[in-house]
Amino acid sequence: MENEEDPVKKQQIVDARARNISHNVRCLECGSQSIEESQADIAVLLRKLIRDEIKSGKSDKDIYKKLENEYGETILYAPKFDWQTAALWLSPLLIAGAAGGIWAYGRHRQRTNVHLLALNLTRGIPLTPREKEAMLEILTPPPSQGILPSSPWWTRWLPK
């Protein structure tokens, strides 16, 4: 009984490994599907090649390496991280960092300007017309709309 289960278990392991590898390999003909999902001729051949390589005792890394060497790096869904692909992998972080830096600089500059204006006022240094305008804009509350809180919501959009 044990001898009969061994080939079945081995075949199940081979199938599971082959499916796992096939999900991570792009179909060369379709491009948007893995070879596991694709029914293209090349996908069928690659699935057979993967199963043959597993049966010959090769590891998953060896199989990925062989596919990459034969068909190029684009066959894998997750390209390796190296100097050539570093910009691709790090570009989201660089863009987010630059956006955060610009936002932080703007906030810092806005606060600094207000503090400098207030400091100049306390020192008795006269403000320029532009500084007076900026100070009034910051310190003046927004004008009320003249809408009573008890009025219906739709009256806000009526012309006056």
C-alpha positions as CSV (number, residue, x, y, z in Angstrom):
1,M,0.0,0.0,0.0
2,E,2.8,2.4,0.9
3,N,4.5,1.8,-2.5
4,E,1.3,2.7,-4.3
5,E,1.0,6.0,-2.4
6,D,4.6,7.1,-3.0
7,P,4.2,7.8,-6.7
8,V,0.9,9.6,-6.1
9,K,2.5,11.8,-3.4
10,K,5.5,12.5,-5.6
11,Q,3.2,13.5,-8.5
12,Q,1.2,15.8,-6.2
13,I,4.4,17.5,-5.0
14,V,5.6,17.9,-8.6
15,D,2.3,19.3,-9.7
16,A,2.2,21.7,-6.7
17,R,5.7,23.0,-7.4
18,A,5.0,23.3,-11.1
19,R,1.8,25.3,-10.5
20,N,3.7,27.6,-8.0
21,I,6.5,28.3,-10.5
22,S,4.0,28.7,-13.4
23,H,2.1,31.4,-11.6
24,N,5.3,33.4,-11.4
25,V,6.2,33.1,-15.1
26,R,4.7,35.4,-17.7
27,C,3.3,34.0,-20.9
28,L,5.4,35.3,-23.8
29,E,2.5,35.3,-26.2
30,C,-0.2,36.8,-24.0
31,G,1.9,39.1,-21.8
32,S,-0.8,39.7,-19.2
33,Q,-1.3,36.1,-18.1
34,S,0.8,33.7,-16.3
35,I,1.7,30.4,-18.1
36,E,-0.6,28.6,-15.6
37,E,-3.6,30.6,-16.8
38,S,-2.7,30.8,-20.5
39,Q,-3.7,28.2,-23.1
40,A,-1.2,29.5,-25.7
41,D,1.1,26.9,-27.3
42,I,4.2,28.4,-25.7
43,A,2.6,28.3,-22.3
44,V,1.8,24.6,-22.6
45,L,5.4,24.0,-23.7
46,L,6.8,26.0,-20.8
47,R,4.6,24.1,-18.3
48,K,5.9,20.8,-19.7
49,L,9.5,22.1,-19.5
50,I,9.0,23.1,-15.8
51,R,7.5,19.7,-14.9
52,D,10.4,17.9,-16.7
53,E,13.0,20.1,-14.8
54,I,11.3,19.3,-11.5
55,K,11.3,15.6,-12.2
56,S,15.0,15.8,-13.1
57,G,15.6,17.1,-9.6
58,K,16.3,20.8,-10.2
59,S,15.4,23.4,-7.6
60,D,13.0,26.3,-8.1
61,K,15.8,28.8,-8.3
62,D,17.6,26.7,-11.0
63,I,14.4,26.6,-13.0
64,Y,13.8,30.3,-12.7
65,K,17.4,30.9,-13.7
66,K,17.1,28.7,-16.8
67,L,13.9,30.4,-17.9
68,E,15.5,33.8,-17.4
69,N,18.6,32.8,-19.3
70,E,16.6,31.4,-22.2
71,Y,13.8,33.9,-22.5
72,G,15.1,37.0,-20.8
73,E,14.3,38.7,-17.5
74,T,10.8,39.9,-18.7
75,I,9.5,36.3,-18.5
76,L,9.4,36.6,-14.6
77,Y,6.7,38.7,-13.0
78,A,9.1,39.9,-10.2
79,P,12.4,40.9,-11.7
80,K,15.5,40.7,-9.5
81,F,16.8,43.7,-7.7
82,D,20.1,44.9,-9.1
83,W,21.7,48.2,-10.2
84,Q,19.9,48.2,-13.5
85,T,16.4,47.9,-11.9
86,A,17.1,49.9,-8.8
87,A,15.6,53.1,-10.2
88,L,12.4,51.1,-11.1
89,W,12.1,49.6,-7.6
90,L,13.0,52.8,-5.7
91,S,11.1,55.4,-7.8
92,P,7.9,55.3,-5.7
93,L,10.0,56.0,-2.6
94,L,11.9,58.8,-4.3
95,I,8.7,60.4,-5.6
96,A,7.0,60.2,-2.2
97,G,10.1,61.6,-0.5
98,A,10.3,64.5,-2.9
99,A,6.6,65.3,-2.5
100,G,6.9,65.1,1.3
101,G,10.0,67.3,1.3
102,I,8.2,70.0,-0.9
103,W,5.2,69.9,1.4
104,A,7.3,70.2,4.5
105,Y,9.3,73.0,3.0
106,G,6.1,74.9,2.2
107,R,4.7,74.5,5.7
108,H,8.0,75.5,7.2
109,R,8.3,78.6,5.0
110,Q,4.7,79.6,5.7
111,R,5.3,79.4,9.5
112,T,8.6,81.1,9.3
113,N,7.2,84.0,7.4
114,V,4.4,84.5,9.9
115,H,6.9,84.3,12.8
116,L,9.2,86.8,11.1
117,L,6.4,89.2,10.5
118,A,5.3,89.0,14.1
119,L,8.9,89.4,15.3
120,N,9.4,92.4,13.1
121,L,6.2,94.0,14.5
122,T,7.3,93.5,18.1
123,R,10.7,95.0,17.3
124,G,9.0,98.1,15.8
125,I,10.2,97.4,12.2
126,P,7.6,98.8,9.8
127,L,6.0,96.2,7.5
128,T,6.1,96.5,3.7
129,P,2.7,96.8,2.0
130,R,3.0,93.2,0.8
131,E,3.8,92.0,4.4
132,K,0.8,94.1,5.7
133,E,-1.4,92.4,3.1
134,A,-0.2,88.9,4.0
135,M,-0.6,89.6,7.7
136,L,-4.2,90.9,7.3
137,E,-5.0,87.9,5.1
138,I,-3.8,85.6,7.8
139,L,-5.4,87.4,10.8
140,T,-8.7,88.3,9.2
141,P,-11.5,85.8,9.7
142,P,-13.4,84.7,6.6
143,P,-16.5,86.7,5.9
144,S,-19.8,85.1,6.9
145,Q,-22.1,83.9,4.2
146,G,-25.1,85.4,5.9
147,I,-26.9,82.0,6.0
148,L,-28.7,81.2,9.1
149,P,-28.1,77.7,10.5
150,S,-31.9,77.1,10.6
151,S,-32.2,77.7,6.8
152,P,-32.6,74.7,4.5
153,W,-29.5,73.2,3.0
154,W,-30.5,74.0,-0.5
155,T,-30.6,77.7,0.1
156,R,-26.9,77.8,0.1
157,W,-26.8,77.4,-3.7
158,L,-29.5,79.9,-4.5
159,P,-28.4,83.1,-6.2
160,K,-28.5,86.2,-4.0
